[in-house]
Amino acid sequence: MKVLVSDLDGTLIHVPVNWSEVKEALSRVLKSEVGSIFEALRDARARDEGLFRELSRLVEEYEVNSMKDLKELRGSRKLLKFLKDHGVKVAIVTLQSEGSLKKALEVSGLAPYVDVYVTRDEELDRARQIRMALQKLGAEMGQDVIVFMGDRPSDLDAGRRLGIPTIIIGSTALDPSEAINAIADVLGLSSEKGVD
């Protein structure tokens, strides 16, 4: 099996959420200053699942309200279509909620190219998200050909920890259109060029 596991926001699309407003809203609920939204969510999940769900729904409101201004990053659809045309399975791992992810895939038109996904509702740790996505596909590290694509240093760290070739948008490739050939090479599709 050949698999692309990809982050969503900042990697395939851009959702212009006002994260400062989200932090302020979370700070009001928690009655203490929030420095990192996802650390606040991790702490809440560790302490109280009900609190985690409350905070996650609050974040989801901001995410969904920003979808009207969603932008597909250059080459995202072309990349996913190319991979699907070549039998590659596509998994999305995201720190967005399932509701936000579904809305983003619908608005961007990328939904038909995605086989499985893992959201923050299931897991907040990126490496564990990747493992869960592979499990959903029935793929195994060391047996199947897998590449991971993200946009943050933490994505690179997760890919390295798992020993998966990792492409970082903004560093390894400027956008998904520039990642096509690198992903094709890792997955053994490069002999079929015409990707450019």
C-alpha positions in Angstrom: 0.0 0.0 0.0 1.1 3.6 -0.7 0.0 6.3 1.6 0.2 10.0 2.0 -0.7 11.2 5.6 -1.1 15.0 5.6 -1.9 17.8 8.0 -4.7 20.0 6.7 -4.6 23.7 7.7 -1.4 25.3 6.6 -0.5 22.3 4.5 -3.4 21.8 2.0 -5.6 24.8 2.9 -5.5 27.9 4.9 -8.3 28.8 7.3 -7.8 32.3 8.6 -8.9 31.8 12.2 -8.2 34.7 14.5 -6.3 32.7 17.1 -5.8 35.7 19.4 -9.6 35.9 19.8 -9.8 32.1 20.4 -7.1 32.5 23.2 -9.1 35.3 24.7 -12.3 33.3 24.6 -10.6 30.3 26.2 -9.0 32.5 28.8 -12.4 33.8 29.8 -13.8 30.2 30.2 -10.7 29.0 32.1 -10.3 32.2 34.1 -6.6 32.2 33.4 -4.4 33.3 30.5 -4.1 30.8 27.7 -0.7 30.9 26.0 -1.2 27.9 23.7 -4.7 26.8 22.5 -3.6 23.2 22.0 -1.8 23.0 25.4 -5.0 24.3 27.0 -6.9 21.5 25.2 -4.4 18.9 26.2 -4.5 20.0 29.8 -8.3 20.0 29.8 -8.5 16.5 28.3 -6.1 15.2 30.9 -8.2 16.7 33.7 -11.8 16.6 32.6 -13.2 15.2 29.3 -16.3 17.4 29.7 -14.2 20.5 30.0 -12.2 19.4 26.9 -15.4 19.0 24.9 -16.6 22.5 26.0 -13.3 24.1 25.0 -13.1 22.2 21.8 -16.6 23.3 20.8 -15.7 26.9 21.5 -12.6 26.6 19.2 -14.7 24.8 16.6 -17.1 27.8 16.4 -14.2 30.1 15.4 -12.9 27.5 13.0 -16.2 27.0 11.2 -17.0 30.7 11.1 -13.6 31.2 9.3 -14.4 28.6 6.6 -16.1 31.3 4.4 -12.6 32.7 3.8 -10.8 29.3 3.4 -8.1 29.2 0.7 -6.8 26.1 -1.0 -3.0 26.2 -1.1 -1.6 26.2 -4.6 -1.6 22.7 -6.0 -3.5 20.9 -3.2 -6.2 19.5 -5.4 -3.8 18.6 -8.2 -1.6 16.7 -5.7 -4.4 14.7 -4.2 -6.0 14.0 -7.6 -2.6 12.7 -8.9 -2.2 10.5 -5.9 -5.7 9.1 -6.0 -5.3 8.4 -9.8 -2.3 6.3 -8.9 -4.0 4.3 -6.1 -2.4 6.1 -3.2 -4.4 6.2 0.0 -4.8 9.7 1.6 -5.2 10.2 5.3 -5.7 13.6 7.0 -4.4 14.3 10.5 -5.5 17.6 12.1 -5.8 19.5 15.3 -9.2 20.7 14.0 -12.4 19.1 15.3 -14.2 16.6 13.2 -16.9 19.1 12.4 -14.4 21.7 11.3 -12.5 19.1 9.2 -15.7 18.0 7.4 -16.7 21.6 6.7 -13.1 22.4 5.4 -13.1 19.4 3.1 -16.5 20.3 1.8 -15.7 24.0 1.2 -12.3 23.3 -0.4 -13.6 20.4 -2.6 -10.9 18.1 -1.3 -13.4 15.6 0.4 -13.4 13.1 -2.6 -9.7 12.6 -2.3 -9.6 11.7 1.5 -9.9 8.1 2.6 -9.6 8.5 6.4 -8.9 11.2 9.0 -8.0 11.6 12.6 -9.0 14.9 14.4 -8.4 16.4 17.8 -11.6 14.7 18.9 -9.8 11.4 18.8 -6.2 12.4 19.6 -4.1 15.6 20.2 -0.6 14.1 19.7 0.5 14.3 16.1 2.6 11.1 16.1 -0.3 9.1 17.6 -2.7 10.7 15.1 -0.5 9.4 12.3 -0.4 5.9 13.8 -4.2 6.0 14.2 -4.7 7.0 10.6 -2.4 4.2 9.3 -4.3 1.8 11.5 -7.6 2.9 10.0 -6.1 2.3 6.5 -4.7 -1.1 7.5 -1.2 0.3 6.6 2.0 -0.6 8.5 5.2 1.3 9.0 8.1 -0.7 7.6 5.8 -2.7 5.3 3.9 -0.1 3.3 5.3 3.0 1.6 4.3 6.1 3.6 5.1 9.8 3.4 3.9 12.5 5.8 3.3 16.1 4.9 2.9 19.0 7.4 3.7 22.6 7.9 5.2 22.9 11.4 8.4 21.9 13.2 6.2 19.7 15.4 5.1 17.8 12.3 8.7 17.3 11.3 9.5 16.0 14.8 6.5 13.6 14.6 7.6 12.3 11.2 11.2 11.8 12.4 10.1 10.0 15.6 8.1 7.6 13.5 10.8 7.2 10.9 8.5 8.4 8.1 9.8 10.5 5.2 8.4 14.0 5.9 7.8 17.0 3.7 7.3 20.4 5.3 5.3 23.0 3.4 7.1 26.3 3.7 10.4 24.6 4.2 10.9 21.4 2.2 8.4 22.7 -0.4 6.8 26.1 -0.7 3.3 24.7 -1.3 1.7 21.4 -2.3 2.4 22.0 -6.0 6.1 21.8 -5.2 5.7 18.7 -3.1 4.2 16.6 -5.9 7.5 15.3 -7.3 9.1 14.7 -3.9 6.0 12.7 -2.8 5.9 10.8 -6.1 9.6 9.9 -5.6 9.1 8.6 -2.1 6.0 6.6 -3.2 7.8 5.2 -6.3 5.6 7.0 -8.8 8.3 9.2 -10.2 8.7 7.1 -13.4 5.3 8.4 -14.5 6.5 12.0 -14.6 4.1 14.3 -16.3 3.5 15.5 -12.7 4.7 19.0 -13.3 
